[in-house]
Structure formats: structure tokens, C-alpha cells
Amino acid sequence: YFPGFVGEEMWNPNTNISEDCLYLNIWVPQRLRIRHHGDKPPQERPKVPVLVWIYGGGYMSGTSTLEIYDADIIAATSDVIVASMQYRVGSFGFLYLSKYFPRGSEEAPGNMGLWDQALAIRWLKENAVAFGGDPDLITLFGESAGGGSVSIHLLSPVTKGLARRGILQSGTMNAPWSYMSGERAQQIGRVLVEDCGCNVSLLETRPHQVMDCMRAVDAKTISLQQWNSYSGILGFPSTPTVDGIFLPKHPMDMLAEGDYEDMEILLGSNRDEGTYFLLYDFIDFFEKDGPS
């Protein structure tokens, strides 16, 4: 929309876009490097807190490789380990068509992006000692969709106990854009199937054939067609879904029931931050090249 504007271009991918995207980044302070403590058993080596960053992007886009997410200075000056992970976004991470498959099927179960995050968090906890981290001092932090993801991990039975501290920046799981019902997600999934040229009517009788068709669709085509279900400002078509597993119930019901352990939470937002989206959702009302 705004070529040359650093406020927009700072979010553009700085690496090749690929479906091969599940990578983990870890920044470790110099003093914790294994070469300084190789003669000590792991339990006797120094341990520091681990901060795990989850990027935002409305669950539709994003990458942990952006320059603003480079955590080398934080790790070096704050004596902490910082980690960040990639996770699948958009339809690749949240396509939900589970009603057409047996329970437990891996075909479009929804919330794949959350499972990616959970796998990374669990791996970090299990291996923290190996690189000088304290597995009992893991803090999840994220912005926008990342903040929503953090709050989900602190409440979900899938990730229960992996972390007890969270920093939620400009996003929580009870924001209306941060989740959707299974029914709504399946409606969006059907639209995507049809827009990608696959026979949506076969979902009832031959769902595996439909998924074979979707796998044959070019990834770029899916990336473009998924936006056909965008419903206006912050109406993202791919979000965490109440699937009965990762999100067993409506997020507000989960909060109200209080079935979670004691945890420490830090919340943050910026004044008027929502106006950022006006530039995109009301672009037709502005003249970019006209008199100002």
C-alpha cells in the first residue's frame, strides 16, 4: 500500500517465503556458552530465565526473522535466554474442516499454528538446561496475535504447566478477533475450498479427495484466496478455533471457570494503536497521491 514507508516495510518478510518454515531461534548470553562450563554436569551449570517470543500478524502473516525481533542485545544485556519460533499462519495454520473427518484426524484439524508453538515451547522446556536456561523460569511474550497466543497457552490443557508467566502486548485471547467458533471456521474453510477450485460438495462423502485437491493447489493461490473471507477491520479469516481440544470451550468460559494454575501476567497496549488499521481498511476513502 505504501512503498518506501518504513512503518509498513518493516513488517515485510526478509527471507524467502516457504512452507518449510518451522524453525527455532535461540539467543544465549556469552557466559552461558557450553565451552565455559563443559567440565560441569548440566545440573551444576548456571541457569537463567528463558523468554519465548511469539510474533503477531493477525494469525495471517508474520515471521520471527524480522530485524525488530532480533534479540541479541536483550540476551547480552539482560542476562536472559531469548527464543522465538516460526509457526504456520493463515489457512496453512488454521484451516478447520474437522466435522468431515473422524475425531483425531490430522486432516485440517484447525489450530495447527498453535500446535507448532506448543511443540517449540515444550522442546525449550525439556532442553533448557542444555543451553543454560531454567525450565521453571519460562516466560512467554508476544504482540497482537502473539499476545493472544500467549494467553491461550497459559489456559489450554494442551500446554498447561509449560509456563507460568506471560506478557501480553496488544492482544489477548478474549479479543473478538483472536478466536472463532468451530461453525464459523468451517464456513470459512468451505469457502476457501471452493475458491481454490476444489469440489466443496464432496466434503460430505469424499473429504480425503477434497484434501488431495487442496494439496495440489499452489501455496500462493491459497495465500491470496484465503483473504476472500476477510470480514472488515480485524475480521481475520484464520484464527484459533474452539475445537474442543486446544480450546475446549469459549475463551471467556475458560477464564470464568478458572481451571488454571497461579500465574503472573503483564499486560500492555498503546494509545490509539487501533488507528493503524484504518489506513488499510478505509484505504478507498483516502487519496494517497492527492493534495494533503
N, C-alpha and C positions, 0 to 999 in steps of 0.2 A: 504494500500500500504506500509506503513512504521510503523510497530508495534513498540511501545515504543518511537516513536519520538513525543515529546511534542508538536511540531509545528503542527502536524496533529491531535493528540489525543485530544487536547484542544477543537476541534470542534465536537467531538463525543457526541451524546446525553447522558446526565447524569440522565435521567429519563426514565421510560418505554415509548416506542413508542405506541401511541394510536390515534385513530380517534377522541376520546374525548379529544380535545386539545385546545379549545378556552377559555383561562384563561387570567386574567389581574393581573399584579403585580404593587403595588404602594408603594414607599418608602417616608415616611413623616418625616421631622425633629421633634425631640422631643418636641420642644417648641410649635409646632402647634397641638399637640395631643388634642383631644376634651376635655379630663379631665382637661386641663389647662384653657379652655375657655368655659366650658359648661354652664356657667351662662350668656353668652353673645349671643345675636341673631347672626345668621350666617353673616349678613352684617357688623357686628362690630368686627368680629374676624380678626386677622392678615391674610394677603394673600401674597403668594409668587409665583414666576413663576413656571410653570409646564413644565418639559422636557419629551417628549414622545419618547421612543426609539423603532426603528423598525429594527430587525435583518436582516442580509443578508444571502446569501446561494444560489445565482443564481435563486431564486424563486423555487428551487428544494428541499432544505433541510434547517434545522436550528431550533433553539429553543431559547426562551427567558430565559431559565433556566440555561444556561451555566454560569460557575463561573465568566468568564470575563465580563459578563453583570450584575453582582451583583452591585447594585447602592447604597448600604447603606452608603458607605464613601462619595460619591458625595452629597447625600442628607444631610448628617450630617455636612459636612464641608462647603458646598456652599450655604446653606440656600435656597434650592430649593426642590420641589417635583419632583421625577422621577417616571415615569410609563413605563411599557413595556407590550406588548401583544403578545400572540401567534396568528398565522394566518395560514390558510391552505396553503400548498405548493405542488409543483408538480401537477400531474393531479387532485389531490383532490381539489386543489385551482384554477386551471386554465383550466380545460377541457372545450373546446368550440365546441359545436355542434349546435349552435342556429339556423342555417338555416333549420334544420329539425323540429323545434318546433315553435309555434306561438310566436310573439314578446311579451316579458314579462314573458315567461315561466321560471320556476325555474329549468328546466332540462338542465344541462350542459350549463349555460349561459356564462361561462368564467368569469374571474376576481373575483371569489368568495373570493380569498385571500385578494384582495383589499377591498371588501365589509366587510370582517372581521375586517380589520384595521380601516375602516371608522366607523364601529359600535363602536369600542373601543374609538376612538378619540372623537366621538360625545358624548359618555357616560361621558368621562372625562371632556369635556367642560361643559356639563349640570350639573355635580355633583362636579365640582372643589371646590366650596365654602365649601362644606360639610367637606372636609378634609384639608382646609386651602390654597387652590390654587386659583389663579387669572384666571378666564376663558378668560380674554382678553390678558393674557401673556402666551400663549401656544406655545412652540417651538417643532417642530418635528425634530428628528435627526436619521440618520441611515447610515449604511455602506453597500456598494455593492448593492444588491437588495433592502436593506433598504433605501439607498440613492435614488435609482430610485423611490421607493415608495413615499418617501417624496416629490419629485418633482411632481409626479403625483397628490398627494393630494392638493398641492398648486395651481394646474391648473385645476383640474377636476371640472365640475359643481356640481358633487355629494358632494364634500367636500369643496366647495368654502366657505370661511369665517370662517372655523373652526380653522385655524391657519394662522398667517401671518409671521411667522419666520420659517426658515428651515436650517438645517445643513446637507449638502450632502457630505458624505465621500466615495470616491472611487466608485461613481455611480450616474448617473443622467438618466432621462427618455429619453434623446436623444442619449444615448449609444446604439449601434446596437444590443447588447444582451438583452436590457432591455424591449423590446416590440416586437410584431409581428403583421402582418396583420391578419384580420379575415380569409382570404382564407388560409393562411399558418397554422393557428391554427386549422382549420377544417381538413386539410390534416393530421396533426399530430394526431388529435382526431380519425380519421378513422383508422389510423394505429394501435393505441392503442386498439381500439375495436376489431380489427381482431387478434392482438397478444394475447389478453386475451381470445380468443376462442369464441367470440360472432359473430353473423352473421351480418357483416357490410352492406350487401346488403339490409337488412331490414330497414335501416335508412330512406330510401325514403318513404316507405309505412307504416311501423310499428315501428317508432322510440321509442315509450314507451316500447315496448317489448325488444328492444336492451338495454335500460337503466335498465330494470329489470334484464337482464342478467349480466350487468356490476356490479350491486349492489350485485350480488351473488358471484362475484369473490373475492377471498381473497385479503385483502389490501396489503399484502406483495407481491403478484403476480403483482398487479398493480404498486407498487413501483419499482419493477425490470423491468417490461416490458416497462415502460414509457421511459427508457433510450435507447430503440432501435431507437428512433428518434433523439438522440444526434448527432449533425452535425459537431463535431470537436470543437476546442478550443473556449470556451464561446458560443457555439451554443446550448444553453439550450432549451429543447423541451417544457417547460412550462414557459410562461412569461405573463405579462399583454398584453391584446389583444385590438386592435382597434375594439371595439364592438358597437360603436355608442351611448353608454350611459356613461359609466365611462370614456372611451376615445372616445369622439365623432369623433375625427379626428386624423390624423397622428400627433404625438407629436410635430414635427417641425412646422407643420402648426398652431397648437395651440399656440406655442411660438411666431410665426411670427405675428399672429393676435393680440396678446397682450390683450386678453379678460380676464384680471385678475386684482385684486386689488394690490396696492403697497405692497411690502413685503420685508423683509430683509433676505438675503441669505448668508450663509458661505459655501464655497467650499473647499474641501481638498483632496489631493491624496499623495501617497508615491512614491518616485523614484523607478523605476524598479519593482513596485508591480506586474506587469503582469507576471513576470518570475515565480511567484509561480505556475501558471497553467501549465508551461512547464513540471513540474515534473509528472503531471497526463496525459497530452495529448500526451506527447512524451516518455512515460514510456518504450515503446518497444525498444527505441534507447539507453537505459542505462542498464548497468549490476549492479543490486543492490548488488550482493554478490561477484562480481569480484574484481580484483585489482583496486585501485583508483589512 
